[in-house]
Amino acid sequence: MKHIHALFCFLPLSTLSTGALAQESRSGLDLRATISGEAVYSRELPDASRNGAHVTGGIRAVFYPEWKISSHWAVSGAIQVNSLSSFDEDSSTHASGIRSRFLQAQLGYYRVWKGGSLVIRAGQMQSAFGNFLLHYDDAKNPLLGTPAQYNYDGAGVTTLGLAGIEAMATRGKWDARAQFTNSSPANPRSVFDRDQYANWTGGLGYSVWQGLRAGISTYRGPYLDRNHLSSFLREARSRDLPATAWGADVEWARGHWSVTGEWQRFILPQPVLPWIQQTAAYADAQFVLHPRWYIAARAGFRHANQTQNPGEETYEVTVGFRPYASQLIKAGYVLERSRTGDLHHTLALQFITTIHPFFLCFGKHPVNLSITHKSSAL
């Protein structure tokens, strides 16, 4: 459960001999993908964009290209393509169409030795704050949605990529990470946008024993762009109003059970008082009923000192079924209760498949091309 994503070898899933070839190779090309389709029923969908229906659907695909340059260097990325209705933020609006984003595009240096490891990356990467983004892929997330404080528009922790540089290290039971980016996780900015400001993020974790890890993380830096600054307060400077966040997370797994939880606090200064203050937390629990079946639940909240957006409480129950090793079907129910008392009910069905369509290996052995699809049954 370390915050290290090793890229030292590519493991195609067609044959054992090809896997051994990949492990011995010094370089290679690899492409994997997670593709999701979702159907949602909710009475809160906007009738104008849904033609009066309470049902909508969406698709999402995340592609993971990798180029292993040598035993210590690699270029990797994560490209997300989704219909706008496949995210909660879009299902409550009139948005439609397809959108693509680079979540990650980075050059990395990787080193492992006995008792420790080091990773240094530069480029586009997701925030190092918190723990959930490690499970952002639909195939890794046992539930249907994301905690309330994680969303792509920011104001908490963005799920989009940030341009910057990051170092991650492990030593014994300890793991640490430090990240320097061009904008805040509370307001992500493209490298082509104006109003970019240096931000830093850090985290520290300790594995108490096998299956139990606790961690802390924080970020700080200016987050407001000129569109957020009031027109009658042009003298206010973003550099003078840095956002600050800190949080704690824990992961526990034993037998058929696994539990993940986070608590986070956000302070977002404004040109005028009061400053925005948010507190958010969630707990996920998963129980494996059978190698093919599991049940998962989440309870979470986000509270803010804002009249128009005071926060909400969210409860979710999901049942998962794996017809094949590469496929996952989730069916779940989500109850969201706003702090004003409004209740939102959602039923959703999600189908996820992971594919490994391309593998090309160089090194001591002849080049091997493997076209695979992870479809072997459990």
Summary of the structure (lengths in Angstrom):
residues: 378
radius of gyration: 21.4
end to end distance: 23.7
largest distance: 68.0
contacts: 1221
relative contact order: 0.15
helix: 7%
strand: 56%
